[in-house]
Amino acid sequence: GAPGGVVLVRWTRLRSRRRLPQAVGGCAEGFPHHRLDAYVVAGEVVAFVAANRQRWRGLPGEAGPQLERAAVSAMLNVAEAAGRQGVRDRARVFALARGEVLEAEAALDVAVLFGAIGDAEVAPVRGLMARLGQMLSRLSR
């Protein structure tokens, strides 16, 4: 583990030079979402949330499970959008993914406010979430 008990995830490079968690690395690279940086970054967010899952237990208002659901939903929506044919339909699903990222970030704020994790410990994943939000904003236009 890393300082402060935060669990980090090891990454492997695929032939496409995109980085995915080792657990995802065995998936077929031919799917359109595997070529998107947004999908890779969403996977990094999900890996952080999953690796620190014990810390979210007991948060009020079901904030912990909501953090997990929103992070996973963002990743799944990126994959879904990548497979959509229509430009407007694809943009709509990318916009939904962006909303899920914002929801996950707010749930992470709740975790910090209730002392489940330190603000400095979540700084790297907040950076990933901000980057992901920017990517999804562009993809949803």
Beta strands, then each sheet from edge to edge (+ up, - down):
strand 1: 11-13
strand 2: 19-21
sheet 1: 1+ 2-
end
